[in-house]
Amino acid sequence: MINKIVFVLFLLVLNTNAKEINIAVAANVSYAVNDLIKEFNQKNPSIKVNVILGSSGKLNAQITHGAPYDLFMSANMKYPYNLYIKNYANIKPKVYAKGSLAYFSTKNLDFKKDIRNLLEDKNIKQIAIANPKTAPYGIASFEALKNANIFENIKSKFIYGESISQTILYSINATDIGIIAKSSLFSSKMKKYKENINWKEIDSKLYTPIEQGIIVLKNAKNKNETQAFYDFIFTKKAREIFKNYGYLINE
């Protein structure tokens, strides 16, 4: 009986000592974030990491309206830098990974075609694409299509997702093809789809590298715990996880 009481008290102490951090995470990172947290908790078991997913634009807006987030992992550098300029953070954002684009389809398409012949094909009626107003991957997608000189010819086919996650759902369930984050193709649910059969990477020369920025917010409640997670993101273990999900990492 005494041992049981001691054990219960031990659990209560652990619960009391546990601290939480709230991290706002761009939708494209949703596929890697669970592995990142799992690895982080190996050395930081008492820190509970709460994840709020969304498009970078919407998360940015929530932060400026007082959302109680401690750290922001954006899909670009624009939003976290703007937060820094507006005094929502004390230290400038830093690039933690570089994302890339791929076109994806569950249909039997000829991925040997170049981007123009593939997307202008008369059998392609609808193209899922992230909304550039809320999702940095949408901005990169627009840039790639414009540089490929096909944007005007196919823009009437666009079905917009508010985040890259929603764009992927549209690509699977509603449209003929979609332009998505390459990182999503390495998730457990997407691994069944094969390169050159269901997807193909878009030439990175067609768009500006998608530098994804992380920033610790000024009003972080548990500052030491938030800083610990921020520091972890730049460790060798974290870089390996990002690489496993198709991101480019600065060595």
C-alpha positions as CSV (number, residue, x, y, z in Angstrom):
1,M,0.0,0.0,0.0
2,I,2.8,2.4,0.9
3,N,4.6,1.6,-2.4
4,K,1.4,2.5,-4.3
5,I,1.1,5.8,-2.5
6,V,4.7,6.6,-3.2
7,F,4.2,5.8,-6.9
8,V,1.1,8.0,-7.1
9,L,3.0,10.9,-5.4
10,F,5.9,10.3,-7.9
11,L,3.5,10.7,-10.8
12,L,2.0,13.8,-9.3
13,V,5.5,15.4,-9.0
14,L,6.2,14.5,-12.6
15,N,3.0,16.1,-13.7
16,T,3.7,19.2,-11.6
17,N,7.2,19.6,-13.0
18,A,6.1,19.0,-16.6
19,K,6.1,22.2,-18.6
20,E,4.3,22.8,-21.9
21,I,5.3,24.8,-25.0
22,N,3.0,25.8,-27.9
23,I,4.6,25.7,-31.3
24,A,2.8,27.1,-34.4
25,V,3.9,24.9,-37.3
26,A,3.4,25.4,-41.0
27,A,1.3,22.6,-42.6
28,N,4.1,21.3,-44.7
29,V,6.1,20.4,-41.6
30,S,3.2,18.4,-40.2
31,Y,4.6,15.2,-41.7
32,A,8.0,15.5,-39.9
33,V,6.9,17.2,-36.6
34,N,5.9,14.0,-34.8
35,D,9.3,12.5,-35.4
36,L,11.0,15.7,-34.3
37,I,9.0,15.8,-31.1
38,K,9.7,12.2,-30.4
39,E,13.4,12.7,-30.8
40,F,13.3,15.9,-28.7
41,N,11.5,14.1,-25.8
42,Q,14.3,11.5,-25.7
43,K,16.4,14.1,-23.8
44,N,13.6,16.3,-22.7
45,P,10.9,14.0,-21.4
46,S,9.4,16.6,-19.0
47,I,8.6,19.1,-21.8
48,K,5.2,18.6,-23.5
49,V,5.1,20.1,-27.0
50,N,1.7,21.2,-28.2
51,V,1.5,21.6,-32.0
52,I,-0.8,24.1,-33.8
53,L,-0.9,23.4,-37.5
54,G,-2.0,25.8,-40.2
55,S,-0.9,27.8,-43.2
56,S,1.9,30.2,-42.4
57,G,-0.2,33.2,-43.3
58,K,-3.0,32.3,-40.9
59,L,-0.6,31.4,-38.1
60,N,1.1,34.7,-38.5
61,A,-2.2,36.5,-38.3
62,Q,-3.1,34.5,-35.1
63,I,0.2,35.5,-33.5
64,T,-0.4,39.2,-34.2
65,H,-3.8,38.9,-32.7
66,G,-2.4,37.5,-29.4
67,A,-2.4,33.7,-29.9
68,P,-0.4,32.2,-27.0
69,Y,2.3,30.6,-29.1
70,D,5.9,30.2,-28.0
71,L,7.6,29.4,-31.2
72,F,6.8,29.6,-34.9
73,M,8.0,27.3,-37.7
74,S,7.0,29.0,-40.9
75,A,7.1,27.8,-44.5
76,N,9.1,30.8,-45.4
77,M,11.2,33.6,-43.9
78,K,8.8,36.4,-44.7
79,Y,6.3,35.9,-41.9
80,P,8.8,35.3,-39.1
81,Y,10.9,38.2,-40.3
82,N,7.9,40.5,-40.3
83,L,7.1,39.4,-36.7
84,Y,10.7,40.3,-35.7
85,I,10.4,43.7,-37.4
86,K,7.1,44.3,-35.5
87,N,8.8,43.4,-32.2
88,Y,7.1,40.1,-31.6
89,A,10.5,38.5,-31.2
90,N,13.9,39.6,-29.9
91,I,16.1,37.6,-32.2
92,K,16.0,37.4,-36.0
93,P,14.5,34.2,-37.6
94,K,16.8,31.5,-38.8
95,V,16.5,29.1,-41.7
96,Y,15.9,25.5,-40.5
97,A,15.2,23.8,-43.8
98,K,14.6,24.4,-47.5
99,G,11.5,22.9,-49.1
100,S,10.9,21.9,-52.6
101,L,7.9,21.3,-55.0
102,A,6.6,18.3,-56.7
103,Y,3.6,17.5,-58.9
104,F,1.5,14.7,-57.7
105,S,-1.4,12.6,-59.0
106,T,-3.2,9.4,-58.2
107,K,-4.2,9.0,-61.8
108,N,-2.2,7.3,-64.6
109,L,-0.3,10.3,-66.0
110,D,2.8,10.4,-68.1
111,F,5.4,12.0,-65.8
112,K,8.0,11.7,-68.5
113,K,6.5,14.8,-70.1
114,D,7.9,18.2,-69.3
115,I,5.9,20.5,-67.1
116,R,4.3,22.4,-70.0
117,N,3.0,19.3,-71.8
118,L,2.0,17.6,-68.6
119,L,-0.1,20.5,-67.2
120,E,-1.5,21.8,-70.5
121,D,-2.8,18.3,-71.4
122,K,-6.5,18.5,-72.3
123,N,-7.2,15.6,-69.9
124,I,-6.0,17.7,-67.0
125,K,-9.2,19.6,-66.0
126,Q,-8.3,20.6,-62.5
127,I,-5.0,21.4,-60.7
128,A,-4.7,21.6,-56.9
129,I,-2.5,24.4,-55.8
130,A,-1.8,26.2,-52.5
131,N,-3.2,29.7,-52.2
132,P,-0.3,32.1,-52.5
133,K,-2.1,34.6,-50.2
134,T,-1.8,32.2,-47.2
135,A,0.8,29.5,-48.1
136,P,4.4,30.2,-49.1
137,Y,4.4,27.0,-51.2
138,G,1.6,28.6,-53.2
139,I,3.9,31.6,-54.0
140,A,6.6,29.2,-55.1
141,S,4.2,27.3,-57.3
142,F,3.0,30.4,-59.0
143,E,6.6,31.4,-59.6
144,A,7.5,28.0,-61.1
145,L,4.5,28.1,-63.5
146,K,5.2,31.7,-64.6
147,N,8.9,30.9,-65.2
148,A,7.8,27.8,-67.2
149,N,5.6,30.2,-69.3
150,I,2.5,28.2,-68.7
151,F,0.7,30.1,-65.9
152,E,-1.7,32.1,-68.1
153,N,-2.6,28.9,-70.0
154,I,-3.6,26.9,-67.0
155,K,-4.7,29.3,-64.3
156,S,-8.4,28.6,-65.0
157,K,-7.8,25.0,-63.9
158,F,-6.6,25.9,-60.4
159,I,-8.4,24.7,-57.3
160,Y,-6.9,26.5,-54.3
161,G,-6.0,24.9,-50.9
162,E,-5.6,27.2,-48.0
163,S,-2.6,25.2,-46.8
164,I,-0.3,22.6,-48.4
165,S,-2.1,19.9,-46.4
166,Q,-5.5,20.9,-47.9
167,T,-3.9,21.0,-51.3
168,I,-2.7,17.4,-50.9
169,L,-6.2,16.3,-50.0
170,Y,-7.6,18.0,-53.1
171,S,-4.9,16.3,-55.2
172,I,-5.9,12.9,-53.8
173,N,-9.6,13.3,-53.8
174,A,-10.8,16.0,-56.2
175,T,-8.3,17.1,-58.9
176,D,-6.4,15.5,-61.7
177,I,-3.0,16.7,-60.4
178,G,-1.6,18.9,-57.7
179,I,1.5,20.9,-56.9
180,I,2.5,20.0,-53.4
181,A,5.4,20.0,-51.0
182,K,7.9,17.2,-51.8
183,S,8.3,16.6,-48.0
184,S,4.7,15.3,-47.8
185,L,5.6,12.4,-50.0
186,F,7.8,10.9,-47.3
187,S,5.0,10.7,-44.7
188,S,3.6,7.2,-43.8
189,K,0.4,7.9,-45.6
190,M,2.0,9.0,-48.8
191,K,4.9,6.6,-49.1
192,K,2.8,4.2,-51.2
193,Y,3.0,6.7,-54.0
194,K,6.0,6.3,-56.2
195,E,8.3,8.7,-58.0
196,N,7.8,9.0,-61.8
197,I,4.5,7.0,-61.4
198,N,2.6,9.3,-59.0
199,W,4.9,12.2,-58.6
200,K,7.9,14.1,-59.9
201,E,10.0,16.8,-58.4
202,I,9.6,20.2,-60.1
203,D,12.9,21.7,-61.4
204,S,14.2,23.9,-58.6
205,K,15.6,26.3,-61.1
206,L,12.0,27.5,-61.8
207,Y,11.4,29.0,-58.4
208,T,13.3,30.7,-55.5
209,P,14.4,28.1,-52.9
210,I,11.8,27.9,-50.1
211,E,13.7,28.9,-47.1
212,Q,11.7,28.0,-44.0
213,G,12.2,30.1,-40.9
214,I,11.9,29.5,-37.2
215,I,11.5,32.2,-34.5
216,V,11.1,32.2,-30.7
217,L,8.3,34.6,-29.9
218,K,8.8,37.4,-27.4
219,N,5.9,36.4,-25.2
220,A,7.0,32.7,-24.8
221,K,5.7,31.6,-21.5
222,N,8.3,28.9,-20.7
223,K,11.3,30.5,-22.2
224,N,14.0,27.9,-21.3
225,E,11.9,25.0,-22.6
226,T,11.1,26.9,-25.8
227,Q,14.8,27.7,-26.3
228,A,15.6,24.0,-25.8
229,F,13.3,23.0,-28.6
230,Y,14.6,25.8,-30.9
231,D,18.2,24.6,-30.3
232,F,17.2,21.0,-30.9
233,I,15.9,21.9,-34.4
234,F,19.5,22.7,-35.4
235,T,21.0,19.5,-34.1
236,K,22.3,16.7,-36.2
237,K,19.4,14.4,-35.2
238,A,16.8,17.0,-36.3
239,R,18.7,17.6,-39.6
240,E,18.6,13.9,-40.3
241,I,14.8,13.9,-39.7
242,F,14.3,16.8,-42.1
243,K,16.4,15.1,-44.7
244,N,14.4,11.9,-44.4
245,Y,11.3,14.0,-45.3
246,G,12.8,15.4,-48.4
247,Y,14.0,18.8,-47.2
248,L,17.3,20.4,-48.1
249,I,19.5,21.3,-45.1
250,N,22.4,23.6,-44.8
251,E,25.4,21.7,-43.4
